[in-house]
């Protein structure tokens, strides 16, 4: 696999970020808004002052020594497990947490439950996604607590991929682990990744800390992330956001290792700049790639898998802005060493909306990026002979080597028109038209993966114990 490379920081700057991190952790500390978490820090010998916890270099080194460099997330289909780490291909995941959807006619509306089911169908049939997401849409329908539990059930039922679980509080986290273990039949291996985000600046929320505690106690994987905004919840300077993200992520990592040493942690950030005109997070900004690349270097310094990036854009529909910004963020993140990419496909308007045409368009970008990662390939031993045959025949089109190898040598796009202008004009279709046709075909061809009856019963029992009745059957 070819390594794309983006070195934002020099080796000396990496060490400066680390030194500033340790200075801030020792002098300013991190706020942990949780009495149980503070009690654990105190019992473990950390200096505290009310809700603040202070960290020294030895305490960080102990935590880093127990966190593994890679981890495998299992699923109910053993062939679709995902390994996250520097020596493995990146794992791509779908959009996450969007409350709005952009329809085929370009209108925006709140998501409904059928939208989530369609997202699961697209996930299961995706040529690039390696995990499913139980929080792909923010539930604006039904009772939100019930909707979150239904999303967990349906993600485990409608896909056979490893799962990103829910971490908003102790009860939901426990439910999620119980359901994933029931679906897979595995109680002694990771079957979930929990996304736990800090509360910038320099704090952690009680519900996220509950999620970290539950997932760590149950042997699951944690993606500990920061989403700071330069000029708002982080210093205006990009390096300030890098140092702040480093402090917050390492603070969450330390807590996870106190709960259970050896808990797998993926270091993450989606930090960017605040747009000073709209006063919103600007994920399509080129600075995102610089912050992401620098944080990737810090994750590598600490020997941790890294999460960042995705098809992130500030655009409102699938247009030139969406394509430019999404391709930029996917490529710069891969160049920065990303191992785990949430928000890979489908996102619009800086996390606020999702669109299915954008979903398959982002899959095309990732397909091209994976072709880059695959590299140019080994030197064919018979290349001189191929030259000889081609020159004798006046070209290479009819050669056996061409007919045998062109499909694996060339990336074949699912979207994009390579014909001449006249053919394009006569066809009368845009890339959005083609994207929606692809979406509709995928949804029509979806087949729900089979599940063992014993696993289905175990899931139903967990769901009924929590909700009071079994979940609805889905086609």
C-alpha positions in Angstrom: 0.0 0.0 0.0 1.4 3.4 -1.0 1.7 6.0 1.8 0.4 9.4 0.9 2.2 11.9 3.1 1.4 15.3 4.6 4.0 16.5 7.1 2.5 19.7 8.6 4.8 19.7 11.6 8.6 19.3 11.7 10.0 16.8 14.3 10.9 19.7 16.5 7.4 21.2 16.2 5.9 17.8 17.2 8.0 17.9 20.4 7.0 21.5 21.0 3.3 20.6 20.8 3.9 17.7 23.2 5.8 20.0 25.6 3.1 22.7 25.5 0.5 20.0 26.1 2.3 18.8 29.2 2.7 22.3 30.4 -1.1 23.0 30.0 -2.1 19.7 31.6 0.1 20.4 34.6 -0.7 24.1 35.1 -4.2 24.6 33.7 -5.6 21.1 33.9 -8.7 19.7 32.4 -12.3 20.0 33.8 -14.1 16.7 34.3 -17.7 17.4 35.1 -18.3 14.0 36.7 -18.0 13.1 40.4 -17.2 9.4 39.7 -14.5 10.4 37.2 -13.0 12.8 39.7 -13.0 10.2 42.4 -11.1 7.7 40.2 -8.5 10.4 39.3 -8.0 11.1 43.0 -7.7 7.5 44.0 -5.2 7.0 41.2 -2.9 9.8 42.6 -3.8 12.7 40.3 -3.7 16.2 41.6 -7.2 17.8 41.6 -8.8 21.1 42.4 -12.6 21.0 42.5 -13.5 19.7 39.0 -10.0 20.2 37.6 -7.5 17.3 37.1 -3.8 18.0 36.5 -1.6 15.5 34.7 2.2 15.0 34.8 4.4 13.3 32.2 4.7 10.0 34.1 0.9 9.7 34.4 0.5 10.2 30.6 3.3 7.8 29.8 1.6 5.1 31.9 -1.6 5.6 30.1 0.0 5.5 26.7 1.9 2.4 27.5 -1.3 0.4 28.0 -3.2 1.7 25.0 -2.7 -0.7 22.0 -1.4 0.5 18.6 -4.1 -1.2 16.7 -7.4 -2.9 17.3 -9.9 -5.2 15.5 -13.6 -4.6 15.7 -15.7 -7.8 15.1 -19.2 -8.2 13.7 -21.8 -10.9 13.3 -20.2 -11.7 9.9 -16.7 -12.8 10.7 -15.6 -11.9 7.2 -16.4 -8.2 7.6 -14.4 -7.4 10.8 -12.4 -4.2 10.6 -8.9 -3.6 11.9 -7.8 0.0 12.7 -4.1 0.7 12.9 -1.1 2.1 11.0 -0.3 -1.1 9.2 -3.9 -1.6 7.8 -6.0 0.1 5.1 -8.1 3.0 6.4 -11.6 2.1 7.6 -14.3 4.4 6.1 -17.7 5.1 7.7 -20.9 7.0 6.8 -22.3 10.4 7.7 -23.1 10.8 11.4 -25.5 12.9 13.5 -27.2 14.9 10.8 -30.7 16.2 11.7 -31.7 17.3 8.2 -31.8 15.6 4.7 -31.6 17.1 1.2 -34.1 15.4 -1.1 -33.8 14.7 -4.8 -35.5 18.0 -5.7 -32.9 19.9 -3.7 -35.3 20.7 -0.8 -34.2 20.4 2.9 -36.4 18.7 5.6 -36.0 17.1 9.0 -35.0 13.4 8.8 -37.6 10.7 9.3 -37.1 7.1 10.2 -37.2 5.8 6.7 -34.2 8.0 5.8 -32.2 6.1 8.4 -33.3 2.7 7.0 -32.2 3.8 3.5 -28.8 4.9 5.0 -28.4 1.4 6.4 -29.3 -0.1 3.0 -26.7 2.1 1.3 -24.1 1.2 4.0 -24.6 -2.5 3.5 -24.3 -2.2 -0.3 -21.4 0.2 -0.2 -18.2 -0.7 -2.1 -16.0 1.4 0.3 -17.6 1.5 3.8 -16.2 -0.8 6.4 -18.5 -0.2 9.4 -22.1 0.7 10.1 -23.2 3.7 12.2 -26.0 3.5 14.7 -26.1 7.3 15.0 -26.0 8.2 11.3 -28.9 10.6 11.7 -30.0 12.6 14.7 -33.5 11.5 15.6 -36.0 14.3 15.2 -38.8 11.7 15.1 -40.6 9.7 17.9 -39.2 9.8 21.4 -35.5 10.5 21.0 -34.4 7.9 23.5 -36.5 5.2 21.8 -35.3 6.4 18.4 -31.7 6.0 19.4 -32.3 2.4 20.6 -34.2 1.6 17.4 -31.3 2.9 15.4 -29.0 0.5 17.3 -31.3 -2.4 16.7 -31.8 -1.6 13.0 -28.1 -1.1 12.3 -27.4 -4.6 13.8 -30.3 -6.1 11.8 -30.0 -4.5 8.4 -26.2 -4.7 8.1 -23.6 -7.3 9.1 -20.8 -4.9 9.5 -19.0 -3.8 12.7 -20.8 -1.0 14.4 -20.3 2.5 15.7 -22.3 2.6 18.9 -24.0 5.2 21.1 -22.2 6.7 24.1 -24.5 9.5 25.3 -24.8 8.4 29.0 -24.5 5.2 30.9 -27.9 3.6 30.2 -27.7 4.0 26.4 -24.1 2.9 26.3 -24.8 -0.3 28.2 -27.8 -1.0 26.0 -25.6 -0.6 22.9 -23.0 -3.0 24.2 -25.6 -5.5 25.2 -27.2 -5.4 21.8 -24.0 -5.7 19.8 -22.8 -8.6 21.9 -26.1 -10.3 21.5 -26.1 -9.8 17.7 -22.6 -11.2 17.3 -22.6 -13.8 20.0 -19.2 -12.3 21.2 -18.6 -11.2 24.7 -14.8 -11.4 24.8 -13.9 -9.2 21.9 -14.6 -5.6 20.7 -17.8 -5.4 18.6 -18.3 -1.6 18.9 -16.5 1.7 18.5 -17.8 4.5 20.8 -17.4 8.1 19.6 -16.7 10.3 22.7 -16.2 14.0 22.2 -14.6 16.4 24.6 -16.2 19.7 25.6 -13.9 22.4 24.3 -12.2 24.3 25.7 -10.4 21.9 28.0 -13.3 20.0 29.5 -15.2 16.8 29.5 -19.0 16.4 29.8 -20.5 13.9 32.3 -22.5 11.9 29.7 -19.4 11.4 27.5 -17.4 10.3 30.5 -20.2 7.7 31.3 -19.8 6.4 27.8 -16.1 6.1 28.1 -16.5 4.2 31.4 -19.1 1.8 30.1 -17.2 1.0 26.8 -13.9 0.6 28.6 -15.4 -1.6 31.3 -16.9 -3.8 28.6 -13.8 -4.1 26.5 -15.0 -2.0 23.6 -13.1 0.5 21.4 -13.2 4.2 22.1 -12.7 7.0 19.5 -11.8 9.9 21.8 -12.1 13.1 19.7 -12.1 16.9 19.9 -14.0 19.4 17.7 -12.7 22.8 18.6 -13.2 26.0 16.6 -10.2 28.3 16.2 -11.2 31.8 17.4 -14.2 30.5 19.4 -13.5 27.4 21.6 -9.8 27.3 20.8 -7.1 30.0 20.2 -7.3 31.7 16.8 -3.9 30.2 15.9 -4.1 26.8 14.2 -1.3 25.4 16.5 -3.5 26.5 19.4 -6.2 24.2 18.2 -3.7 21.3 17.8 -2.4 21.7 21.3 -5.9 22.0 22.7 -7.1 18.9 20.9 -4.0 17.1 22.1 -4.8 18.0 25.7 -8.4 17.0 25.5 -7.9 13.7 23.7 -5.1 12.7 26.0 -7.2 13.5 29.0 -10.0 11.2 27.8 -7.4 8.5 27.0 -5.9 8.7 30.5 -9.4 8.3 32.0 -10.2 5.3 29.8 -6.9 3.6 30.9 -7.7 4.2 34.6 -11.1 2.5 34.1 -9.5 -0.5 32.3 -5.9 -0.6 31.3 -5.5 -1.8 27.7 -8.7 -0.2 26.4 -8.3 0.4 22.7 -8.3 4.1 21.9 -8.5 5.9 18.5 -7.1 9.4 18.8 -9.4 11.8 16.9 -10.1 15.4 15.9 -12.5 17.2 13.6 -11.3 20.6 14.7 -11.4 23.5 12.3 -11.8 27.3 12.2 -14.8 29.4 12.9 -16.1 31.4 9.9 -16.2 34.9 11.3 -19.0 36.0 9.0 -21.5 33.2 9.7 -20.1 32.4 13.2 -20.3 28.7 12.4 -17.8 25.8 12.1 -16.1 25.9 8.7 -15.4 22.3 7.8 -14.7 23.1 4.2 -11.9 25.4 5.1 -8.3 24.4 3.9 -7.2 24.9 7.5 -9.1 21.8 8.4 -6.5 19.7 6.5 -3.6 21.4 8.3 -5.1 20.9 11.8 -6.0 17.3 10.9 -2.5 16.6 9.5 -0.8 18.0 12.6 -3.0 16.0 14.9 -2.3 12.9 12.9 1.4 13.4 13.5 0.7 13.7 17.3 -1.3 10.4 17.2 1.6 8.7 15.4 4.0 10.1 18.1 2.0 8.5 20.8 1.6 5.2 18.9 -2.2 5.5 18.5 -4.6 4.9 15.6 -6.0 8.1 14.2 -9.5 9.4 13.2 -10.2 12.5 11.2 -11.4 13.7 7.9 -14.3 12.7 5.7 -16.3 14.1 2.9 -16.8 17.3 4.9 -18.1 20.4 3.2 -20.0 23.6 4.0 -22.0 23.3 0.8 -25.7 22.9 1.0 -26.3 20.6 -2.1 -24.1 18.4 -4.3 -22.4 21.0 -6.4 -18.8 22.2 -7.3 -18.2 23.5 -3.8 -19.2 20.1 -2.3 -17.0 18.2 -4.7 -14.0 20.5 -4.1 -14.2 20.6 -0.3 -15.0 16.9 0.1 -12.2 15.7 -2.1 -9.8 18.1 -0.4 -10.7 16.8 3.1 -10.7 13.1 2.1 -7.3 13.4 0.5 -5.5 15.6 3.0 -6.8 13.4 5.8 -5.5 10.2 4.1 -2.2 12.0 3.6 -2.2 12.9 7.3 -2.3 9.2 8.3 -6.0 8.7 9.0 -6.8 5.1 10.0 -10.5 5.6 10.8 -12.6 8.0 8.9 -16.1 8.9 10.2 -18.2 11.2 8.1 -16.7 9.7 4.9 -19.8 10.0 2.8 -23.0 12.0 2.6 -22.4 15.0 4.8 -23.4 18.6 3.8 -23.6 21.9 5.6 -20.9 21.1 8.2 -22.6 18.1 9.9 -26.1 19.6 9.6 -27.5 17.7 6.6 -27.1 14.5 4.7 -27.9 13.7 1.0 -27.9 10.4 -0.8 -26.5 11.8 -4.1 -23.6 13.2 -2.1 -23.2 9.8 -0.4 -22.5 8.0 -3.7 -20.5 10.9 -5.0 -18.2 10.7 -1.9 -17.9 7.0 -2.5 -16.5 7.8 -5.9 -13.9 10.1 -4.4 -12.9 7.5 -1.9 -12.7 4.9 -4.7 -10.2 7.1 -6.5 -8.3 7.8 -3.3 -8.0 4.0 -2.6 -6.6 3.7 -6.1 -3.9 6.2 -5.1 -3.2 4.2 -1.9 -2.9 1.0 -3.9 0.1 2.6 -5.7 1.4 2.2 -9.2 2.1 -1.5 -8.8 5.1 -3.8 -9.3 7.3 -3.7 -12.3 6.0 -6.3 -14.8 8.8 -8.8 -15.6 7.5 -9.1 -19.2 7.3 -5.3 -19.9 10.1 -5.4 -22.5 8.3 -8.1 -24.4 5.0 -6.1 -24.2 6.8 -3.1 -25.7 8.2 -5.4 -28.5 4.7 -6.8 -29.3 3.1 -3.4 -29.2 5.6 -1.9 -31.5 5.3 -4.8 -33.9 1.5 -4.4 -34.0 1.4 -0.6 -34.1 -0.2 -0.3 -30.7 -1.3 -2.1 -27.5 -5.1 -2.3 -27.7 -5.4 -5.8 -29.0 -2.5 -7.4 -27.0 -3.3 -10.2 -24.6 -1.7 -8.2 -21.7 -4.1 -5.3 -22.3 -7.2 -7.5 -22.4 -6.1 -9.5 -19.4 -5.1 -6.6 -17.1 -7.0 -3.4 -17.9 -9.8 -4.1 -15.5 -7.6 -4.4 -12.5 -5.0 -1.8 -13.6 -7.5 1.0 -14.3 -10.0 2.5 -11.8 -13.5 2.3 -13.3 -15.6 5.2 -12.1 -19.3 4.7 -11.1 -19.9 8.4 -11.6 -18.4 10.7 -14.2 -18.8 11.0 -18.0 -15.6 10.5 -20.1 -17.3 10.8 -23.5 -17.1 13.8 -25.8 -19.2 16.9 -25.4 -21.7 16.0 -28.1 -22.4 12.6 -26.5 -22.8 14.3 -23.1 -25.2 16.9 -24.6 -27.4 14.3 -26.3 -27.6 12.2 -23.2 -29.0 15.2 -21.3 -28.0 14.0 -17.8 -25.9 15.6 -15.0 -23.8 13.9 -12.4 -26.6 14.4 -9.9 -29.0 12.6 -12.1 -26.6 9.7 -12.3 -26.0 9.7 -8.6 -29.7 9.5 -7.8 -30.1 6.6 -10.3 -27.3 4.8 -8.6 -28.9 5.4 -5.2 -32.3 4.1 -6.3 -30.7 1.0 -7.9 -28.8 0.2 -4.7 -31.9 0.7 -2.5 -33.9 -1.6 -4.8 -31.3 -4.3 -4.9 -30.6 -4.3 -1.1 -31.0 -7.7 0.6 -31.1 -7.9 4.4 -28.3 -10.1 5.6 -29.4 -13.3 7.4 -29.0 -13.5 11.2 -28.8 -16.5 13.4 -32.1 -17.1 15.2 -30.4 -17.4 18.6 -28.7 -14.0 18.1 -32.0 -12.4 17.0 -33.7 -13.7 20.1 -30.9 -12.5 22.3 -31.2 -9.0 20.8 -35.0 -9.0 21.1 -34.7 -9.9 24.8 -32.2 -7.1 25.5 -34.5 -4.6 23.6 -37.7 -5.8 25.4 -36.0 -5.6 28.8 -35.1 -2.0 28.1 -38.1 -0.7 26.1 -40.8 -3.0 27.2 -41.5 -4.7 23.9 -39.6 -6.3 21.0 -38.5 -4.1 18.1 -40.5 -4.1 14.9 -39.6 -6.5 12.1 -37.9 -5.0 9.1 -37.8 -6.2 5.5 
